Amino acid sequence: IIWNGPMGVFEMASFETGTKAMMDVMCKATEAGIVTVIGGGDTATCCKKYDTEDKMTHVSTGGGASLELLEGKEMPGIAALSSA
């Protein structure tokens, strides 16, 4: 499961319900053996807020880059290292 982007304004308690519920589902999925990937700085910040960084398979701050990788686009940094 790839999650890129919080469900709402999770920084405010009155608007965090959707994001917190999604985080709970992601934790249960990881416990069940499903690979879970957090992509993006805001979503990684959610992990930090809810103390769940170690409950995901992988947490990345590269949201846009993660999506581009999934789209099959070339990653400039990887391309530069590959050609070196």
mmCIF file of the N, C-alpha and C atoms, coordinates in Angstrom:
data_MODEL
# 
_entry.id   MODEL 
# 
loop_
_atom_site.group_PDB 
_atom_site.id 
_atom_site.type_symbol 
_atom_site.label_atom_id 
_atom_site.label_alt_id 
_atom_site.label_comp_id 
_atom_site.label_asym_id 
_atom_site.label_entity_id 
_atom_site.label_seq_id 
_atom_site.pdbx_PDB_ins_code 
_atom_site.Cartn_x 
_atom_site.Cartn_y 
_atom_site.Cartn_z 
_atom_site.occupancy 
_atom_site.B_iso_or_equiv 
_atom_site.pdbx_formal_charge 
_atom_site.auth_seq_id 
_atom_site.auth_comp_id 
_atom_site.auth_asym_id 
_atom_site.auth_atom_id 
_atom_site.pdbx_PDB_model_num 
ATOM 1   N N  . ILE A 1 1  ? 0.862   -1.166 0.000   1.00 0.00 ? 1  ILE A N  1 
ATOM 2   C CA . ILE A 1 1  ? 0.000   0.000  0.000   1.00 0.00 ? 1  ILE A CA 1 
ATOM 3   C C  . ILE A 1 1  ? 0.905   1.225  0.000   1.00 0.00 ? 1  ILE A C  1 
ATOM 4   N N  . ILE A 1 2  ? 0.657   2.141  -0.895  1.00 0.00 ? 2  ILE A N  1 
ATOM 5   C CA . ILE A 1 2  ? 1.420   3.393  -0.938  1.00 0.00 ? 2  ILE A CA 1 
ATOM 6   C C  . ILE A 1 2  ? 0.483   4.525  -0.539  1.00 0.00 ? 2  ILE A C  1 
ATOM 7   N N  . TRP A 1 3  ? 0.904   5.265  0.459   1.00 0.00 ? 3  TRP A N  1 
ATOM 8   C CA . TRP A 1 3  ? 0.116   6.407  0.930   1.00 0.00 ? 3  TRP A CA 1 
ATOM 9   C C  . TRP A 1 3  ? 0.936   7.663  0.727   1.00 0.00 ? 3  TRP A C  1 
ATOM 10  N N  . ASN A 1 4  ? 0.422   8.575  -0.083  1.00 0.00 ? 4  ASN A N  1 
ATOM 11  C CA . ASN A 1 4  ? 1.122   9.814  -0.380  1.00 0.00 ? 4  ASN A CA 1 
ATOM 12  C C  . ASN A 1 4  ? 0.171   10.972 -0.126  1.00 0.00 ? 4  ASN A C  1 
ATOM 13  N N  . GLY A 1 5  ? 0.308   11.597 1.010   1.00 0.00 ? 5  GLY A N  1 
ATOM 14  C CA . GLY A 1 5  ? -0.500  12.778 1.334   1.00 0.00 ? 5  GLY A CA 1 
ATOM 15  C C  . GLY A 1 5  ? -1.524  12.529 2.415   1.00 0.00 ? 5  GLY A C  1 
ATOM 16  N N  . PRO A 1 6  ? -1.548  13.378 3.441   1.00 0.00 ? 6  PRO A N  1 
ATOM 17  C CA . PRO A 1 6  ? -2.511  13.232 4.529   1.00 0.00 ? 6  PRO A CA 1 
ATOM 18  C C  . PRO A 1 6  ? -3.945  13.452 4.050   1.00 0.00 ? 6  PRO A C  1 
ATOM 19  N N  . MET A 1 7  ? -4.884  12.995 4.850   1.00 0.00 ? 7  MET A N  1 
ATOM 20  C CA . MET A 1 7  ? -6.301  13.061 4.491   1.00 0.00 ? 7  MET A CA 1 
ATOM 21  C C  . MET A 1 7  ? -6.926  14.425 4.789   1.00 0.00 ? 7  MET A C  1 
ATOM 22  N N  . GLY A 1 8  ? -6.234  15.261 5.491   1.00 0.00 ? 8  GLY A N  1 
ATOM 23  C CA . GLY A 1 8  ? -6.770  16.572 5.837   1.00 0.00 ? 8  GLY A CA 1 
ATOM 24  C C  . GLY A 1 8  ? -5.748  17.377 6.603   1.00 0.00 ? 8  GLY A C  1 
ATOM 25  N N  . VAL A 1 9  ? -6.192  18.373 7.303   1.00 0.00 ? 9  VAL A N  1 
ATOM 26  C CA . VAL A 1 9  ? -5.308  19.247 8.058   1.00 0.00 ? 9  VAL A CA 1 
ATOM 27  C C  . VAL A 1 9  ? -5.005  18.546 9.392   1.00 0.00 ? 9  VAL A C  1 
ATOM 28  N N  . PHE A 1 10 ? -4.123  17.553 9.333   1.00 0.00 ? 10 PHE A N  1 
ATOM 29  C CA . PHE A 1 10 ? -3.841  16.722 10.500  1.00 0.00 ? 10 PHE A CA 1 
ATOM 30  C C  . PHE A 1 10 ? -3.182  17.490 11.637  1.00 0.00 ? 10 PHE A C  1 
ATOM 31  N N  . GLU A 1 11 ? -2.629  18.657 11.332  1.00 0.00 ? 11 GLU A N  1 
ATOM 32  C CA . GLU A 1 11 ? -1.980  19.460 12.362  1.00 0.00 ? 11 GLU A CA 1 
ATOM 33  C C  . GLU A 1 11 ? -2.987  20.025 13.367  1.00 0.00 ? 11 GLU A C  1 
ATOM 34  N N  . MET A 1 12 ? -4.255  20.069 12.984  1.00 0.00 ? 12 MET A N  1 
ATOM 35  C CA . MET A 1 12 ? -5.310  20.608 13.850  1.00 0.00 ? 12 MET A CA 1 
ATOM 36  C C  . MET A 1 12 ? -6.177  19.447 14.326  1.00 0.00 ? 12 MET A C  1 
ATOM 37  N N  . ALA A 1 13 ? -6.310  19.317 15.632  1.00 0.00 ? 13 ALA A N  1 
ATOM 38  C CA . ALA A 1 13 ? -7.032  18.182 16.223  1.00 0.00 ? 13 ALA A CA 1 
ATOM 39  C C  . ALA A 1 13 ? -8.443  18.002 15.654  1.00 0.00 ? 13 ALA A C  1 
ATOM 40  N N  . SER A 1 14 ? -9.124  19.080 15.370  1.00 0.00 ? 14 SER A N  1 
ATOM 41  C CA . SER A 1 14 ? -10.506 18.958 14.891  1.00 0.00 ? 14 SER A CA 1 
ATOM 42  C C  . SER A 1 14 ? -10.597 18.462 13.446  1.00 0.00 ? 14 SER A C  1 
ATOM 43  N N  . PHE A 1 15 ? -9.453  18.386 12.739  1.00 0.00 ? 15 PHE A N  1 
ATOM 44  C CA . PHE A 1 15 ? -9.466  17.937 11.349  1.00 0.00 ? 15 PHE A CA 1 
ATOM 45  C C  . PHE A 1 15 ? -8.573  16.724 11.089  1.00 0.00 ? 15 PHE A C  1 
ATOM 46  N N  . GLU A 1 16 ? -8.064  16.091 12.134  1.00 0.00 ? 16 GLU A N  1 
ATOM 47  C CA . GLU A 1 16 ? -7.120  14.993 11.965  1.00 0.00 ? 16 GLU A CA 1 
ATOM 48  C C  . GLU A 1 16 ? -7.761  13.612 11.889  1.00 0.00 ? 16 GLU A C  1 
ATOM 49  N N  . THR A 1 17 ? -9.068  13.517 12.035  1.00 0.00 ? 17 THR A N  1 
ATOM 50  C CA . THR A 1 17 ? -9.741  12.227 12.133  1.00 0.00 ? 17 THR A CA 1 
ATOM 51  C C  . THR A 1 17 ? -9.449  11.306 10.953  1.00 0.00 ? 17 THR A C  1 
ATOM 52  N N  . GLY A 1 18 ? -9.564  11.801 9.747   1.00 0.00 ? 18 GLY A N  1 
ATOM 53  C CA . GLY A 1 18 ? -9.327  10.974 8.562   1.00 0.00 ? 18 GLY A CA 1 
ATOM 54  C C  . GLY A 1 18 ? -7.891  10.498 8.463   1.00 0.00 ? 18 GLY A C  1 
ATOM 55  N N  . THR A 1 19 ? -6.959  11.394 8.728   1.00 0.00 ? 19 THR A N  1 
ATOM 56  C CA . THR A 1 19 ? -5.543  11.035 8.662   1.00 0.00 ? 19 THR A CA 1 
ATOM 57  C C  . THR A 1 19 ? -5.195  10.011 9.735   1.00 0.00 ? 19 THR A C  1 
ATOM 58  N N  . LYS A 1 20 ? -5.678  10.216 10.951  1.00 0.00 ? 20 LYS A N  1 
ATOM 59  C CA . LYS A 1 20 ? -5.397  9.283  12.044  1.00 0.00 ? 20 LYS A CA 1 
ATOM 60  C C  . LYS A 1 20 ? -6.014  7.915  11.745  1.00 0.00 ? 20 LYS A C  1 
ATOM 61  N N  . ALA A 1 21 ? -7.212  7.889  11.197  1.00 0.00 ? 21 ALA A N  1 
ATOM 62  C CA . ALA A 1 21 ? -7.857  6.619  10.853  1.00 0.00 ? 21 ALA A CA 1 
ATOM 63  C C  . ALA A 1 21 ? -7.062  5.886  9.773   1.00 0.00 ? 21 ALA A C  1 
ATOM 64  N N  . MET A 1 22 ? -6.572  6.619  8.784   1.00 0.00 ? 22 MET A N  1 
ATOM 65  C CA . MET A 1 22 ? -5.771  6.010  7.734   1.00 0.00 ? 22 MET A CA 1 
ATOM 66  C C  . MET A 1 22 ? -4.467  5.462  8.314   1.00 0.00 ? 22 MET A C  1 
ATOM 67  N N  . MET A 1 23 ? -3.849  6.194  9.219   1.00 0.00 ? 23 MET A N  1 
ATOM 68  C CA . MET A 1 23 ? -2.615  5.731  9.850   1.00 0.00 ? 23 MET A CA 1 
ATOM 69  C C  . MET A 1 23 ? -2.865  4.433  10.621  1.00 0.00 ? 23 MET A C  1 
ATOM 70  N N  . ASP A 1 24 ? -3.983  4.357  11.322  1.00 0.00 ? 24 ASP A N  1 
ATOM 71  C CA . ASP A 1 24 ? -4.326  3.137  12.055  1.00 0.00 ? 24 ASP A CA 1 
ATOM 72  C C  . ASP A 1 24 ? -4.476  1.949  11.107  1.00 0.00 ? 24 ASP A C  1 
ATOM 73  N N  . VAL A 1 25 ? -5.105  2.172  9.963   1.00 0.00 ? 25 VAL A N  1 
ATOM 74  C CA . VAL A 1 25 ? -5.272  1.119  8.960   1.00 0.00 ? 25 VAL A CA 1 
ATOM 75  C C  . VAL A 1 25 ? -3.920  0.688  8.404   1.00 0.00 ? 25 VAL A C  1 
ATOM 76  N N  . MET A 1 26 ? -3.049  1.654  8.146   1.00 0.00 ? 26 MET A N  1 
ATOM 77  C CA . MET A 1 26 ? -1.718  1.334  7.632   1.00 0.00 ? 26 MET A CA 1 
ATOM 78  C C  . MET A 1 26 ? -0.925  0.499  8.641   1.00 0.00 ? 26 MET A C  1 
ATOM 79  N N  . CYS A 1 27 ? -1.030  0.842  9.916   1.00 0.00 ? 27 CYS A N  1 
ATOM 80  C CA . CYS A 1 27 ? -0.331  0.065  10.958  1.00 0.00 ? 27 CYS A CA 1 
ATOM 81  C C  . CYS A 1 27 ? -0.846  -1.370 10.997  1.00 0.00 ? 27 CYS A C  1 
ATOM 82  N N  . LYS A 1 28 ? -2.160  -1.534 10.933  1.00 0.00 ? 28 LYS A N  1 
ATOM 83  C CA . LYS A 1 28 ? -2.741  -2.882 10.951  1.00 0.00 ? 28 LYS A CA 1 
ATOM 84  C C  . LYS A 1 28 ? -2.330  -3.669 9.713   1.00 0.00 ? 28 LYS A C  1 
ATOM 85  N N  . ALA A 1 29 ? -2.258  -2.988 8.577   1.00 0.00 ? 29 ALA A N  1 
ATOM 86  C CA . ALA A 1 29 ? -1.850  -3.660 7.337   1.00 0.00 ? 29 ALA A CA 1 
ATOM 87  C C  . ALA A 1 29 ? -0.409  -4.144 7.451   1.00 0.00 ? 29 ALA A C  1 
ATOM 88  N N  . THR A 1 30 ? 0.466   -3.309 8.000   1.00 0.00 ? 30 THR A N  1 
ATOM 89  C CA . THR A 1 30 ? 1.864   -3.705 8.164   1.00 0.00 ? 30 THR A CA 1 
ATOM 90  C C  . THR A 1 30 ? 1.963   -4.899 9.111   1.00 0.00 ? 30 THR A C  1 
ATOM 91  N N  . GLU A 1 31 ? 1.213   -4.866 10.201  1.00 0.00 ? 31 GLU A N  1 
ATOM 92  C CA . GLU A 1 31 ? 1.193   -5.980 11.153  1.00 0.00 ? 31 GLU A CA 1 
ATOM 93  C C  . GLU A 1 31 ? 0.747   -7.269 10.481  1.00 0.00 ? 31 GLU A C  1 
ATOM 94  N N  . ALA A 1 32 ? -0.137  -7.152 9.487   1.00 0.00 ? 32 ALA A N  1 
ATOM 95  C CA . ALA A 1 32 ? -0.656  -8.317 8.776   1.00 0.00 ? 32 ALA A CA 1 
ATOM 96  C C  . ALA A 1 32 ? 0.301   -8.813 7.690   1.00 0.00 ? 32 ALA A C  1 
ATOM 97  N N  . GLY A 1 33 ? 1.455   -8.141 7.553   1.00 0.00 ? 33 GLY A N  1 
ATOM 98  C CA . GLY A 1 33 ? 2.444   -8.575 6.582   1.00 0.00 ? 33 GLY A CA 1 
ATOM 99  C C  . GLY A 1 33 ? 2.372   -7.891 5.236   1.00 0.00 ? 33 GLY A C  1 
ATOM 100 N N  . ILE A 1 34 ? 1.531   -6.899 5.115   1.00 0.00 ? 34 ILE A N  1 
ATOM 101 C CA . ILE A 1 34 ? 1.405   -6.151 3.868   1.00 0.00 ? 34 ILE A CA 1 
ATOM 102 C C  . ILE A 1 34 ? 2.498   -5.079 3.834   1.00 0.00 ? 34 ILE A C  1 
ATOM 103 N N  . VAL A 1 35 ? 3.118   -4.894 2.679   1.00 0.00 ? 35 VAL A N  1 
ATOM 104 C CA . VAL A 1 35 ? 4.142   -3.864 2.524   1.00 0.00 ? 35 VAL A CA 1 
ATOM 105 C C  . VAL A 1 35 ? 3.455   -2.498 2.477   1.00 0.00 ? 35 VAL A C  1 
ATOM 106 N N  . THR A 1 36 ? 3.894   -1.606 3.365   1.00 0.00 ? 36 THR A N  1 
ATOM 107 C CA . THR A 1 36 ? 3.314   -0.265 3.435   1.00 0.00 ? 36 THR A CA 1 
ATOM 108 C C  . THR A 1 36 ? 4.413   0.769  3.218   1.00 0.00 ? 36 THR A C  1 
ATOM 109 N N  . VAL A 1 37 ? 4.120   1.727  2.353   1.00 0.00 ? 37 VAL A N  1 
ATOM 110 C CA . VAL A 1 37 ? 5.090   2.769  2.021   1.00 0.00 ? 37 VAL A CA 1 
ATOM 111 C C  . VAL A 1 37 ? 4.438   4.130  2.238   1.00 0.00 ? 37 VAL A C  1 
ATOM 112 N N  . ILE A 1 38 ? 5.092   4.946  3.035   1.00 0.00 ? 38 ILE A N  1 
ATOM 113 C CA . ILE A 1 38 ? 4.677   6.328  3.247   1.00 0.00 ? 38 ILE A CA 1 
ATOM 114 C C  . ILE A 1 38 ? 5.529   7.176  2.323   1.00 0.00 ? 38 ILE A C  1 
ATOM 115 N N  . GLY A 1 39 ? 4.897   7.960  1.462   1.00 0.00 ? 39 GLY A N  1 
ATOM 116 C CA . GLY A 1 39 ? 5.635   8.793  0.523   1.00 0.00 ? 39 GLY A CA 1 
ATOM 117 C C  . GLY A 1 39 ? 5.258   10.246 0.676   1.00 0.00 ? 39 GLY A C  1 
ATOM 118 N N  . GLY A 1 40 ? 6.218   11.060 1.016   1.00 0.00 ? 40 GLY A N  1 
ATOM 119 C CA . GLY A 1 40 ? 5.958   12.486 1.095   1.00 0.00 ? 40 GLY A CA 1 
ATOM 120 C C  . GLY A 1 40 ? 6.218   13.046 2.475   1.00 0.00 ? 40 GLY A C  1 
ATOM 121 N N  . GLY A 1 41 ? 6.729   14.253 2.492   1.00 0.00 ? 41 GLY A N  1 
ATOM 122 C CA . GLY A 1 41 ? 7.091   14.901 3.748   1.00 0.00 ? 41 GLY A CA 1 
ATOM 123 C C  . GLY A 1 41 ? 5.940   15.079 4.709   1.00 0.00 ? 41 GLY A C  1 
ATOM 124 N N  . ASP A 1 42 ? 4.781   15.503 4.209   1.00 0.00 ? 42 ASP A N  1 
ATOM 125 C CA . ASP A 1 42 ? 3.637   15.702 5.098   1.00 0.00 ? 42 ASP A CA 1 
ATOM 126 C C  . ASP A 1 42 ? 3.162   14.379 5.698   1.00 0.00 ? 42 ASP A C  1 
ATOM 127 N N  . THR A 1 43 ? 3.168   13.333 4.897   1.00 0.00 ? 43 THR A N  1 
ATOM 128 C CA . THR A 1 43 ? 2.737   12.036 5.407   1.00 0.00 ? 43 THR A CA 1 
ATOM 129 C C  . THR A 1 43 ? 3.777   11.471 6.368   1.00 0.00 ? 43 THR A C  1 
ATOM 130 N N  . ALA A 1 44 ? 5.040   11.700 6.094   1.00 0.00 ? 44 ALA A N  1 
ATOM 131 C CA . ALA A 1 44 ? 6.101   11.291 7.025   1.00 0.00 ? 44 ALA A CA 1 
ATOM 132 C C  . ALA A 1 44 ? 5.957   12.051 8.340   1.00 0.00 ? 44 ALA A C  1 
ATOM 133 N N  . THR A 1 45 ? 5.559   13.309 8.265   1.00 0.00 ? 45 THR A N  1 
ATOM 134 C CA . THR A 1 45 ? 5.318   14.092 9.479   1.00 0.00 ? 45 THR A CA 1 
ATOM 135 C C  . THR A 1 45 ? 4.158   13.505 10.272  1.00 0.00 ? 45 THR A C  1 
ATOM 136 N N  . CYS A 1 46 ? 3.159   12.967 9.574   1.00 0.00 ? 46 CYS A N  1 
ATOM 137 C CA . CYS A 1 46 ? 2.054   12.277 10.267  1.00 0.00 ? 46 CYS A CA 1 
ATOM 138 C C  . CYS A 1 46 ? 2.598   11.094 11.052  1.00 0.00 ? 46 CYS A C  1 
ATOM 139 N N  . CYS A 1 47 ? 3.496   10.340 10.449  1.00 0.00 ? 47 CYS A N  1 
ATOM 140 C CA . CYS A 1 47 ? 4.105   9.200  11.139  1.00 0.00 ? 47 CYS A CA 1 
ATOM 141 C C  . CYS A 1 47 ? 4.800   9.664  12.408  1.00 0.00 ? 47 CYS A C  1 
ATOM 142 N N  . LYS A 1 48 ? 5.513   10.767 12.303  1.00 0.00 ? 48 LYS A N  1 
ATOM 143 C CA . LYS A 1 48 ? 6.219   11.286 13.474  1.00 0.00 ? 48 LYS A CA 1 
ATOM 144 C C  . LYS A 1 48 ? 5.219   11.721 14.541  1.00 0.00 ? 48 LYS A C  1 
ATOM 145 N N  . LYS A 1 49 ? 4.168   12.414 14.126  1.00 0.00 ? 49 LYS A N  1 
ATOM 146 C CA . LYS A 1 49 ? 3.158   12.895 15.079  1.00 0.00 ? 49 LYS A CA 1 
ATOM 147 C C  . LYS A 1 49 ? 2.511   11.738 15.829  1.00 0.00 ? 49 LYS A C  1 
ATOM 148 N N  . TYR A 1 50 ? 2.193   10.672 15.109  1.00 0.00 ? 50 TYR A N  1 
ATOM 149 C CA . TYR A 1 50 ? 1.497   9.533  15.716  1.00 0.00 ? 50 TYR A CA 1 
ATOM 150 C C  . TYR A 1 50 ? 2.454   8.434  16.173  1.00 0.00 ? 50 TYR A C  1 
ATOM 151 N N  . ASP A 1 51 ? 3.762   8.706  16.105  1.00 0.00 ? 51 ASP A N  1 
ATOM 152 C CA . ASP A 1 51 ? 4.802   7.776  16.538  1.00 0.00 ? 51 ASP A CA 1 
ATOM 153 C C  . ASP A 1 51 ? 4.659   6.413  15.863  1.00 0.00 ? 51 ASP A C  1 
ATOM 154 N N  . THR A 1 52 ? 4.553   6.440  14.532  1.00 0.00 ? 52 THR A N  1 
ATOM 155 C CA . THR A 1 52 ? 4.357   5.197  13.778  1.00 0.00 ? 52 THR A CA 1 
ATOM 156 C C  . THR A 1 52 ? 5.442   4.956  12.725  1.00 0.00 ? 52 THR A C  1 
ATOM 157 N N  . GLU A 1 53 ? 6.542   5.718  12.790  1.00 0.00 ? 53 GLU A N  1 
ATOM 158 C CA . GLU A 1 53 ? 7.595   5.542  11.778  1.00 0.00 ? 53 GLU A CA 1 
ATOM 159 C C  . GLU A 1 53 ? 8.086   4.101  11.719  1.00 0.00 ? 53 GLU A C  1 
ATOM 160 N N  . ASP A 1 54 ? 8.201   3.455  12.870  1.00 0.00 ? 54 ASP A N  1 
ATOM 161 C CA . ASP A 1 54 ? 8.707   2.084  12.910  1.00 0.00 ? 54 ASP A CA 1 
ATOM 162 C C  . ASP A 1 54 ? 7.624   1.039  12.646  1.00 0.00 ? 54 ASP A C  1 
ATOM 163 N N  . LYS A 1 55 ? 6.411   1.499  12.396  1.00 0.00 ? 55 LYS A N  1 
ATOM 164 C CA . LYS A 1 55 ? 5.304   0.577  12.136  1.00 0.00 ? 55 LYS A CA 1 
ATOM 165 C C  . LYS A 1 55 ? 4.971   0.466  10.643  1.00 0.00 ? 55 LYS A C  1 
ATOM 166 N N  . MET A 1 56 ? 5.744   1.157  9.804   1.00 0.00 ? 56 MET A N  1 
ATOM 167 C CA . MET A 1 56 ? 5.592   1.096  8.359   1.00 0.00 ? 56 MET A CA 1 
ATOM 168 C C  . MET A 1 56 ? 6.766   0.326  7.771   1.00 0.00 ? 56 MET A C  1 
ATOM 169 N N  . THR A 1 57 ? 6.575   -0.221 6.576   1.00 0.00 ? 57 THR A N  1 
ATOM 170 C CA . THR A 1 57 ? 7.678   -0.900 5.914   1.00 0.00 ? 57 THR A CA 1 
ATOM 171 C C  . THR A 1 57 ? 8.739   0.109  5.495   1.00 0.00 ? 57 THR A C  1 
ATOM 172 N N  . HIS A 1 58 ? 8.309   1.254  4.947   1.00 0.00 ? 58 HIS A N  1 
ATOM 173 C CA . HIS A 1 58 ? 9.244   2.277  4.487   1.00 0.00 ? 58 HIS A CA 1 
ATOM 174 C C  . HIS A 1 58 ? 8.585   3.647  4.591   1.00 0.00 ? 58 HIS A C  1 
ATOM 175 N N  . VAL A 1 59 ? 9.349   4.615  5.081   1.00 0.00 ? 59 VAL A N  1 
ATOM 176 C CA . VAL A 1 59 ? 8.877   5.998  5.161   1.00 0.00 ? 59 VAL A CA 1 
ATOM 177 C C  . VAL A 1 59 ? 9.838   6.856  4.356   1.00 0.00 ? 59 VAL A C  1 
ATOM 178 N N  . SER A 1 60 ? 9.317   7.569  3.365   1.00 0.00 ? 60 SER A N  1 
ATOM 179 C CA . SER A 1 60 ? 10.125  8.423  2.509   1.00 0.00 ? 60 SER A CA 1 
ATOM 180 C C  . SER A 1 60 ? 9.584   9.847  2.563   1.00 0.00 ? 60 SER A C  1 
ATOM 181 N N  . THR A 1 61 ? 10.482  10.815 2.522   1.00 0.00 ? 61 THR A N  1 
ATOM 182 C CA . THR A 1 61 ? 10.044  12.210 2.449   1.00 0.00 ? 61 THR A CA 1 
ATOM 183 C C  . THR A 1 61 ? 9.920   12.682 1.003   1.00 0.00 ? 61 THR A C  1 
ATOM 184 N N  . GLY A 1 62 ? 10.238  11.821 0.038   1.00 0.00 ? 62 GLY A N  1 
ATOM 185 C CA . GLY A 1 62 ? 10.216  12.202 -1.374  1.00 0.00 ? 62 GLY A CA 1 
ATOM 186 C C  . GLY A 1 62 ? 8.874   11.927 -2.030  1.00 0.00 ? 62 GLY A C  1 
ATOM 187 N N  . GLY A 1 63 ? 7.861   12.701 -1.699  1.00 0.00 ? 63 GLY A N  1 
ATOM 188 C CA . GLY A 1 63 ? 6.518   12.464 -2.223  1.00 0.00 ? 63 GLY A CA 1 
ATOM 189 C C  . GLY A 1 63 ? 6.420   12.580 -3.731  1.00 0.00 ? 63 GLY A C  1 
ATOM 190 N N  . GLY A 1 64 ? 6.794   13.733 -4.261  1.00 0.00 ? 64 GLY A N  1 
ATOM 191 C CA . GLY A 1 64 ? 6.732   13.935 -5.706  1.00 0.00 ? 64 GLY A CA 1 
ATOM 192 C C  . GLY A 1 64 ? 7.660   12.996 -6.447  1.00 0.00 ? 64 GLY A C  1 
ATOM 193 N N  . ALA A 1 65 ? 8.849   12.818 -5.898  1.00 0.00 ? 65 ALA A N  1 
ATOM 194 C CA . ALA A 1 65 ? 9.819   11.916 -6.523  1.00 0.00 ? 65 ALA A CA 1 
ATOM 195 C C  . ALA A 1 65 ? 9.318   10.472 -6.478  1.00 0.00 ? 65 ALA A C  1 
ATOM 196 N N  . SER A 1 66 ? 8.691   10.090 -5.374  1.00 0.00 ? 66 SER A N  1 
ATOM 197 C CA . SER A 1 66 ? 8.142   8.732  -5.270  1.00 0.00 ? 66 SER A CA 1 
ATOM 198 C C  . SER A 1 66 ? 7.093   8.487  -6.357  1.00 0.00 ? 66 SER A C  1 
ATOM 199 N N  . LEU A 1 67 ? 6.228   9.470  -6.553  1.00 0.00 ? 67 LEU A N  1 
ATOM 200 C CA . LEU A 1 67 ? 5.196   9.325  -7.574  1.00 0.00 ? 67 LEU A CA 1 
ATOM 201 C C  . LEU A 1 67 ? 5.800   9.255  -8.971  1.00 0.00 ? 67 LEU A C  1 
ATOM 202 N N  . GLU A 1 68 ? 6.827   10.067 -9.221  1.00 0.00 ? 68 GLU A N  1 
ATOM 203 C CA . GLU A 1 68 ? 7.484   10.035 -10.532 1.00 0.00 ? 68 GLU A CA 1 
ATOM 204 C C  . GLU A 1 68 ? 8.170   8.693  -10.770 1.00 0.00 ? 68 GLU A C  1 
ATOM 205 N N  . LEU A 1 69 ? 8.762   8.123  -9.742  1.00 0.00 ? 69 LEU A N  1 
ATOM 206 C CA . LEU A 1 69 ? 9.381   6.809  -9.858  1.00 0.00 ? 69 LEU A CA 1 
ATOM 207 C C  . LEU A 1 69 ? 8.333   5.764  -10.232 1.00 0.00 ? 69 LEU A C  1 
ATOM 208 N N  . LEU A 1 70 ? 7.175   5.821  -9.583  1.00 0.00 ? 70 LEU A N  1 
ATOM 209 C CA . LEU A 1 70 ? 6.091   4.885  -9.895  1.00 0.00 ? 70 LEU A CA 1 
ATOM 210 C C  . LEU A 1 70 ? 5.570   5.067  -11.323 1.00 0.00 ? 70 LEU A C  1 
ATOM 211 N N  . GLU A 1 71 ? 5.659   6.297  -11.818 1.00 0.00 ? 71 GLU A N  1 
ATOM 212 C CA . GLU A 1 71 ? 5.231   6.581  -13.191 1.00 0.00 ? 71 GLU A CA 1 
ATOM 213 C C  . GLU A 1 71 ? 6.249   6.093  -14.221 1.00 0.00 ? 71 GLU A C  1 
ATOM 214 N N  . GLY A 1 72 ? 7.423   5.702  -13.751 1.00 0.00 ? 72 GLY A N  1 
ATOM 215 C CA . GLY A 1 72 ? 8.460   5.225  -14.658 1.00 0.00 ? 72 GLY A CA 1 
ATOM 216 C C  . GLY A 1 72 ? 9.377   6.316  -15.181 1.00 0.00 ? 72 GLY A C  1 
ATOM 217 N N  . LYS A 1 73 ? 9.278   7.501  -14.593 1.00 0.00 ? 73 LYS A N  1 
ATOM 218 C CA . LYS A 1 73 ? 10.139  8.599  -15.032 1.00 0.00 ? 73 LYS A CA 1 
ATOM 219 C C  . LYS A 1 73 ? 11.560  8.409  -14.507 1.00 0.00 ? 73 LYS A C  1 
ATOM 220 N N  . GLU A 1 74 ? 12.494  8.987  -15.233 1.00 0.00 ? 74 GLU A N  1 
ATOM 221 C CA . GLU A 1 74 ? 13.891  8.914  -14.830 1.00 0.00 ? 74 GLU A CA 1 
ATOM 222 C C  . GLU A 1 74 ? 14.132  9.794  -13.606 1.00 0.00 ? 74 GLU A C  1 
ATOM 223 N N  . MET A 1 75 ? 14.879  9.257  -12.658 1.00 0.00 ? 75 MET A N  1 
ATOM 224 C CA . MET A 1 75 ? 15.256  10.013 -11.467 1.00 0.00 ? 75 MET A CA 1 
ATOM 225 C C  . MET A 1 75 ? 16.624  10.637 -11.734 1.00 0.00 ? 75 MET A C  1 
ATOM 226 N N  . PRO A 1 76 ? 16.708  11.975 -11.768 1.00 0.00 ? 76 PRO A N  1 
ATOM 227 C CA . PRO A 1 76 ? 17.966  12.634 -12.125 1.00 0.00 ? 76 PRO A CA 1 
ATOM 228 C C  . PRO A 1 76 ? 19.150  12.194 -11.260 1.00 0.00 ? 76 PRO A C  1 
ATOM 229 N N  . GLY A 1 77 ? 18.948  12.065 -9.963  1.00 0.00 ? 77 GLY A N  1 
ATOM 230 C CA . GLY A 1 77 ? 20.038  11.674 -9.081  1.00 0.00 ? 77 GLY A CA 1 
ATOM 231 C C  . GLY A 1 77 ? 20.523  10.260 -9.368  1.00 0.00 ? 77 GLY A C  1 
ATOM 232 N N  . ILE A 1 78 ? 19.590  9.358  -9.617  1.00 0.00 ? 78 ILE A N  1 
ATOM 233 C CA . ILE A 1 78 ? 19.946  7.969  -9.922  1.00 0.00 ? 78 ILE A CA 1 
ATOM 234 C C  . ILE A 1 78 ? 20.624  7.905  -11.285 1.00 0.00 ? 78 ILE A C  1 
ATOM 235 N N  . ALA A 1 79 ? 20.117  8.661  -12.238 1.00 0.00 ? 79 ALA A N  1 
ATOM 236 C CA . ALA A 1 79 ? 20.721  8.696  -13.572 1.00 0.00 ? 79 ALA A CA 1 
ATOM 237 C C  . ALA A 1 79 ? 22.157  9.195  -13.503 1.00 0.00 ? 79 ALA A C  1 
ATOM 238 N N  . ALA A 1 80 ? 22.390  10.235 -12.685 1.00 0.00 ? 80 ALA A N  1 
ATOM 239 C CA . ALA A 1 80 ? 23.744  10.781 -12.572 1.00 0.00 ? 80 ALA A CA 1 
ATOM 240 C C  . ALA A 1 80 ? 24.685  9.752  -11.947 1.00 0.00 ? 80 ALA A C  1 
ATOM 241 N N  . LEU A 1 81 ? 24.215  9.039  -10.941 1.00 0.00 ? 81 LEU A N  1 
ATOM 242 C CA . LEU A 1 81 ? 25.052  8.015  -10.302 1.00 0.00 ? 81 LEU A CA 1 
ATOM 243 C C  . LEU A 1 81 ? 25.289  6.832  -11.236 1.00 0.00 ? 81 LEU A C  1 
ATOM 244 N N  . SER A 1 82 ? 24.266  6.476  -12.013 1.00 0.00 ? 82 SER A N  1 
ATOM 245 C CA . SER A 1 82 ? 24.374  5.342  -12.913 1.00 0.00 ? 82 SER A CA 1 
ATOM 246 C C  . SER A 1 82 ? 25.372  5.590  -14.035 1.00 0.00 ? 82 SER A C  1 
ATOM 247 N N  . SER A 1 83 ? 25.461  6.843  -14.479 1.00 0.00 ? 83 SER A N  1 
ATOM 248 C CA . SER A 1 83 ? 26.358  7.149  -15.596 1.00 0.00 ? 83 SER A CA 1 
ATOM 249 C C  . SER A 1 83 ? 27.766  7.507  -15.130 1.00 0.00 ? 83 SER A C  1 
ATOM 250 N N  . ALA A 1 84 ? 27.979  7.573  -13.830 1.00 0.00 ? 84 ALA A N  1 
ATOM 251 C CA . ALA A 1 84 ? 29.308  7.954  -13.307 1.00 0.00 ? 84 ALA A CA 1 
ATOM 252 C C  . ALA A 1 84 ? 30.287  6.797  -13.362 1.00 0.00 ? 84 ALA A C  1 
# 
